[in-house]
Amino acid sequence: MPADKEQVYNRIAVLRAERSISRRDLATALGVHYQTVGYLERGEYSPSLHLALRIAAYFEVPVEVVFSLNPFPRLGSPQ
């Protein structure tokens, strides 16, 4: 697979929902446009390393909790 087509999976939407944080509030905290958060959540845009680390820091979790090169298991499904 070409490098520009590699998928980065994320749990941004799940983390936002667990904490009742809107896209707009997250975007404001990160200093990005709220649509950028939507693009990230849908996998239409891969974050820079700096942005990925800022997102993880915002949620106070390790970056690998938020991002992965492999799909995350669906919630409630056996691993």
Secondary structure, DSSP 8 states (H G I E B T S, - for coil): --GGG---EE-HHHHHHHTT--HHHHHHHHTS-HHHHHHHHTTSS---HHHHHHHHHHHTS-HHHHEESS----TTS--
